[in-house]
């Protein structure tokens, strides 16, 4: 007689398995529902994608493909697709999202988070010449910039892109129900057993600990805000979200959470929405994406505004 084989566990009996690792300057968590043996290999594959994206897009290592391309090196197919998508989002948002913004962020001291400074208007103007997605072209597998000193910065889309690649790796490994989260960017696939949605939490931009529960059934969600990286000068708060068109920090918006099919989209468009504000975001993005803004007026209490069919929240 053939030996008895135990039946595979039913989906509803599987318990979540979560692993946490540091990648891309933040903590990345991968949560899946699968048998332990299958889970470990799948999670390893997901984290491998984050390491691959770091080698592809990092602006903090000289050997990354993006760092080399910014200096005139070749642009491979994966980098080409990522840059083209970023430039297309810049076009769709009328420059509110701009992957050439790095010189401005450097000027304000937001990169190192310890050398903050309030630049003078005559310092901002020449730097703005280096920030314009319309001056970027991809020709003959090379980046061409309209002004010397320009470069592409992956900070506004890199984590979202990595999350998408991790989700695809999990799919290839046979995983059907998972969530990948990198800082404020996440994407889900399938659903937890016997659940109608994933419960995810939005950070409170005022850091009071009052996080908001959001019920996400599919796709990706990203939160962009000024609550982590900022400085105060003469009683005024300056956050790291800069308007690429003016060189000045965004004011009055604590955060924007945006839901999209992919995390590349949610990552980049959430940043753009903070720059655009509620009215312009509704006009440019409201037909395709749902959003939740937390507005922080100079006087009075914070105000929440939703655009589109934002997921049900507590």
C-alpha positions, 0 to 999 in steps of 0.5 A, spaced: 500 500 500 502 507 498 504 511 504 498 515 506 499 523 505 496 528 509 492 533 505 495 540 504 492 545 509 486 549 507 487 556 505 482 558 511 487 554 516 493 558 514 496 562 519 500 569 517 507 569 516 511 575 516 518 577 515 521 584 516 528 586 513 531 593 512 531 595 505 531 602 501 532 606 508 526 603 511 523 597 514 520 592 509 515 587 511 512 581 507 506 578 510 503 571 506 499 566 507 502 559 505 505 553 508 512 554 512 516 551 507 513 554 501 513 561 505 520 561 506 522 561 499 517 566 497 519 571 502 526 570 500 525 571 493 521 578 495 526 580 499 531 579 493 527 584 489 528 589 494 536 588 493 535 588 486 532 595 486 537 598 491 542 596 485 538 598 480 535 605 483 539 607 489 542 614 489 546 613 495 551 608 492 555 609 486 555 603 483 547 603 482 545 603 475 541 609 476 548 613 479 552 610 473 546 612 468 546 619 471 553 620 469 552 618 462 552 610 463 548 606 459 540 605 461 538 598 461 531 595 459 528 595 467 531 602 468 528 605 462 521 602 464 522 605 471 524 612 468 519 613 463 514 611 467 516 616 472 517 622 467 510 620 464 507 621 471 511 628 471 507 629 465 500 627 468 501 631 474 503 638 470 510 637 474 508 636 481 511 630 481 518 631 478 524 626 479 529 631 477 528 634 484 534 632 488 538 639 487 532 642 491 532 637 496 539 638 497 539 645 498 534 645 503 538 640 507 533 634 507 537 629 504 541 628 510 536 630 515 541 634 520 543 639 515 537 643 515 537 650 512 532 656 510 535 658 503 535 665 500 531 666 494 537 668 490 539 661 492 533 657 490 532 661 483 539 657 480 537 651 483 530 651 479 534 651 473 536 644 474 529 641 476 525 640 470 522 633 467 521 636 461 529 637 460 530 629 460 530 625 454 532 617 453 536 617 447 540 611 444 540 608 451 542 614 454 540 619 459 540 626 456 539 632 460 537 639 458 542 643 463 548 640 466 548 638 473 541 635 472 540 628 474 534 623 476 532 621 483 528 615 485 526 617 492 519 619 489 518 612 486 523 607 488 520 604 494 513 603 490 517 600 484 520 595 489 514 593 492 511 591 485 517 587 484 516 583 490 509 582 489 510 579 482 516 575 485 511 572 490 506 571 484 511 567 481 512 563 487 505 561 487 503 565 493 496 568 492 495 572 498 500 577 501 501 584 503 508 587 502 509 594 505 515 598 505 515 604 510 508 608 507 508 604 501 504 597 500 501 593 496 496 587 497 494 581 493 488 576 494 485 576 501 487 574 508 483 567 509 475 568 511 476 576 510 473 581 506 479 586 506 486 587 509 486 592 515 492 597 514 493 603 518 495 610 516 499 614 520 497 620 524 501 626 521 500 630 528 504 624 531 498 623 536 498 616 536 491 616 533 492 612 527 486 610 522 484 603 520 483 603 512 480 596 509 483 595 502 481 589 498 486 590 492 491 594 489 496 599 493 496 604 498 501 610 499 502 615 504 506 622 503 506 627 508 511 632 512 510 629 519 517 625 519 522 630 515 522 637 517 525 643 521 522 649 525 525 656 523 523 662 527 517 658 529 515 656 522 515 649 520 518 647 513 517 640 511 521 636 506 515 635 501 517 641 496 514 644 490 518 642 484 515 648 480 517 653 486 522 650 490 518 652 496 515 647 501 508 644 501 504 648 506 497 646 509 497 639 507 499 634 513 499 628 508 495 624 503 494 617 502 492 615 495 490 608 492 492 605 486 492 599 482 500 599 483 505 601 488 509 605 483 503 609 482 501 610 489 508 612 491 509 617 486 501 620 485 501 621 493 507 625 493 504 629 487 497 630 490 500 633 496 504 638 492 497 639 487 492 640 493 485 637 494 482 641 488 487 640 483 488 633 485 481 632 484 481 635 477 487 631 475 487 625 478 480 624 481 477 620 476 483 614 476 485 614 484 482 615 490 485 619 496 485 622 503 488 628 505 489 631 512 489 638 512 493 642 517 491 649 517 494 655 520 489 656 525 483 651 527 483 643 528 485 638 522 481 637 517 480 630 513 478 631 505 477 624 501 476 624 493 473 618 490 471 612 493 476 611 498 476 605 502 472 604 508 475 607 514 474 607 522 
